[in-house]
Amino acid sequence: MVQKNFISESGVSPVVGIMLMLVVTLVIAAVVSGFAGGLVSSNSKAPSASVSGTYSISQGMTISHNGGDAIPLVTTKIYVSPTKSFGGDADKYSWEINKSHVFTTGDNAKAWAENGEYNVSKAFIAGDSVRISAEDLKYVQERPDGTVTDYLDSDYGFANTDNIGLSFTLEFQDSSGTTIAESTVTISG
């Protein structure tokens, strides 16, 4: 008589199925956790740079990019605000510089914003310098309505000779309001 051994494999198929479901569930959980936890991020870091400036009532204003990331000019705003050296509540005031009056230095001058006459710069990079002429200093403290009287104001006007020796803050901000660069500038004659 021949003996037959029967090995039952009927329990293997459900165990393999459960193991596969667990592996798939763990992979999905890891992917969701990675996205939720910031493992995969599409946010780009704001540029960071070092700038300096000079402000002379008779010679104009110069801004220099001393190092760091390139600053994209299309999406960047430049603000000036008096420091506490002006006294009172001066540090509560702020003006956006009209970039169409800011020009690169050198033979091939470019404006920082469209003004109809000059090529437009796209970025402010390390080693670059720009100027605002003495005649255009009024656009450093231009009001949102376009009036340009604040630059001579006796209390906070940067072009007022009574304010020589005082200082203001020059600040570059990206479109989200994040500060890219900041410098303190002293007013000279």
Buried (B, 14 or more C-beta within 10 A) or exposed (E): EEEEEEEEEEEEEEEEEEEEEEEEEEEEEEEEEEEEEEEEEEEEEBBEBBBBBBBBBEBBBBBBBBEBBBBBBEEBBBBBBBBEBBEEEBBEBEBBBBBBBBBBEEEEBBBBBEBEEBEBBEBBBBEBBBBBEBEBBBBBBBEEEEEBEBBBBEBBBBBBEEBBEBBBBBBBBBEEEEEBBBBEBBBEE
